[in-house]
Amino acid sequence: MKDINDVFGKNVRFHRLKREISQEKLAELADLHRTYIGAIERKGGEKCFFEKRSKDSFCTGCSCHSII
């Protein structure tokens, strides 16, 4: 069974690359630090809060539901 954090992280990366934006740009759009975006993409950001995740999904142009 896949961990929801891993699925979320992979989907954030997929949609970020689909939009052709860097981690830096996504971090700027989401008002988050670039290293935080990297951690989400690599590890699913085990300690992320839903508010931050919804910012990530909004900035990749997807709903939070569709990115999970």
C-alpha positions as CSV (number, residue, x, y, z in Angstrom):
1,M,0.0,0.0,0.0
2,K,1.4,3.4,-1.0
3,D,1.8,6.1,1.6
4,I,-0.4,9.2,0.9
5,N,2.6,11.4,1.6
6,D,4.6,9.7,-1.1
7,V,1.8,9.9,-3.6
8,F,1.3,13.6,-2.8
9,G,5.0,14.3,-3.2
10,K,5.3,12.5,-6.5
11,N,2.2,14.3,-7.8
12,V,3.4,17.7,-6.7
13,R,6.6,17.1,-8.7
14,F,4.7,15.7,-11.7
15,H,2.4,18.8,-11.9
16,R,5.3,21.2,-11.3
17,L,7.2,19.7,-14.2
18,K,4.1,19.6,-16.3
19,R,3.8,23.4,-15.8
20,E,7.5,23.8,-16.4
21,I,8.3,25.7,-13.2
22,S,11.2,25.3,-10.9
23,Q,11.0,24.3,-7.2
24,E,12.1,27.9,-6.5
25,K,9.2,29.3,-8.5
26,L,6.7,27.0,-6.9
27,A,8.0,27.9,-3.5
28,E,7.6,31.6,-4.4
29,L,4.0,31.1,-5.6
30,A,3.1,29.0,-2.5
31,D,4.9,31.4,-0.1
32,L,7.1,28.5,1.1
33,H,10.9,27.9,1.2
34,R,12.4,26.1,-1.7
35,T,13.9,23.4,0.5
36,Y,10.4,22.6,1.8
37,I,9.2,22.0,-1.7
38,G,12.1,19.7,-2.3
39,A,11.3,17.8,0.9
40,I,7.7,17.4,-0.1
41,E,8.7,16.0,-3.5
42,R,11.3,13.6,-2.1
43,K,9.7,12.4,1.1
44,G,6.1,13.6,0.8
45,G,6.8,16.0,3.6
46,E,5.7,13.7,6.4
47,K,5.3,16.7,8.7
48,C,3.5,19.1,6.3
49,F,0.2,20.6,7.3
50,F,-2.8,20.5,5.1
51,E,-2.7,24.3,4.7
52,K,0.7,24.2,3.1
53,R,-0.3,21.2,1.0
54,S,-3.3,23.1,-0.4
55,K,-0.9,26.0,-1.3
56,D,1.3,23.6,-3.2
57,S,-1.6,22.1,-5.1
58,F,-3.1,25.5,-5.9
59,C,0.2,26.7,-7.3
60,T,0.6,23.6,-9.5
61,G,-2.8,24.4,-10.9
62,C,-4.5,21.3,-9.4
63,S,-7.0,20.8,-6.7
64,C,-5.8,19.2,-3.5
65,H,-8.1,16.3,-4.2
66,S,-6.7,15.6,-7.6
67,I,-3.1,15.8,-6.6
68,I,-3.6,13.1,-4.0
